[in-house]
Amino acid sequence: MKKIISLLVVGAALTLVLAACGEKTQEDVIADLESTYDQLTGYKAEAEMTLQTGEEPQKYDVEVWYKEPSYYRVALSNEENDPDQIILRNDEGVFVLTPALNKSFRFQSDWPDNNSQVYLYESLIDDILMDPERTFSATDEHYVFQTNTNYSNQNLSQQEIMLNKSDLSPASVKIMDVDLKPLVELKFHSFELNTEFGDSDFDMERNMTSAQLDMNVPTLGEGEEEVMAEEEALDVLFPMYVPDGTMNSSIEEIETENGTRVVLTYEGEQPFTLVQQRSRVVEASTPINMAEGEPVDLGFTYGALTRDGDTLSVTWSYEGSDFFLSSQHLEKEDIVAVARNVYGTEEK
């Protein structure tokens, strides 16, 4: 009890010192954040995201548009600055677009609600406001909060949010595991508050067409498909994580009219199957409706999670390959964890 009282006295003294020096206290900053949150009508943000979950860091550029109350556009770009994926939310639903493949999925989903989102400003504010265990500090230029998180990936348990003192705009975010090891880092390059948008800025067809024009994606005729990098051999990727008691039992290569398909079978306590084949640019079509599905953040890309009876499946595209992961035994958290770890690991 004496230790608790001492900590309270020190905290109170620190608050008095900060106030005397003209420095805002945590209560002041929280009040300002609440006001900013209530008056938020939209914003544009550009940032660089670094994933530290593999053997080598992976970097992506992220562009975010938000218009109240629930219009979103998040573009994830690779090192060549081409939009690998665009995630949209408008009145018609949530869309995951892959412009290079001319593919689109539509979900009736509550994304991005109910989970923390590292690149969404209002999500970061919400995490700060809703965490009674948050810690607060200040540097010369920033306010720093450390909070618990609500990411679907439970390994991402804590985060450090750094806000600019001048206007409370986001400066950087670090997401850490239970040992405080940074796994995801986001550095904001620009942030424009209360930006004006038109509804067409969040239109699915407009965003798909605009991205394809920027990337010089070829236009295909009806019924046509084009294999991406058909002359190259398929680099087979294996998951870096599998549940305990599960192991790879077979690798089968199947020649199809669309090229080589590799089927990895894992057996044991929680068996699953992983299928990989070369991506194909498909003809223009309406979005694939995922009535029983939801978008899932895999870190390096977004996938589609679906359920058919007892079977859970995740589909996604990455660096010229399409992947299909399926299991009757994995729970949602486990199958998404396996999918998140299928990258950058080629077994010879």
C-alpha angles and dihedrals in degrees: 000000000000089000092052092048090049091052091050091051091049091048092050091048091050090051090052091049092050091048092048090052092050092250116141116247124226089260090054093050092046090052090050091049091051089052092048090049093051093049097043111126100161146316147196121224136179122195145157117238122202121193116205095182097103138051091275128034114256119211128203135174115231126199118188130192122182130181122179135285101016114328114127138175118182117177119193114198134189129225091282087058092240114141104253091182141359122203114201134183121190138138091292096058140267117318132196109199127192102188097186090059096035087234127143135175126197123206134185090221140144091228125176094022125094096028135070114258116200097206098043114093096205090050091054091049090048091052090053096046096045099047112089089185095057119132125216136204138155137221129189093278107015147054111221125205127183113200143167115256140223101210119150086234101075091198086072095075107152138026140196113216118194118196128190111248093218098065108351090250116152117269102174144338129208120193114200141186125237090281090054092248109152111242100166127027127186124189117190115220097181139005126186115189126213094006120184115242137177123224090245089064087074097042114127099219094044092052093046093049094044093050092048092051090052090050096042091234109183118249112238128206124238113297094010128129130182123207113225113235091347092172092060123086116248112258103219112220124204127200114260088209130048127167118265113277093025126109141168110269105172145010117203127183115204122190112218134171086262095053135264118346118196118204118196115193121199120193136185133071094341108024124190141166126231121196124191131182139156114285120246131208105233131205119269110282143152117278118279106250114226100196093170096033144085136199115257126200109232093178096240094045143351122261137189118249115201136174126211109179106301094346122099119194136184123197126187144148125232134171096340099320134099118218132199119187119185138174141161091200107045121090120226095263093050098046091048089048090054091048092050089057099051101101141088096013117109119179115208 
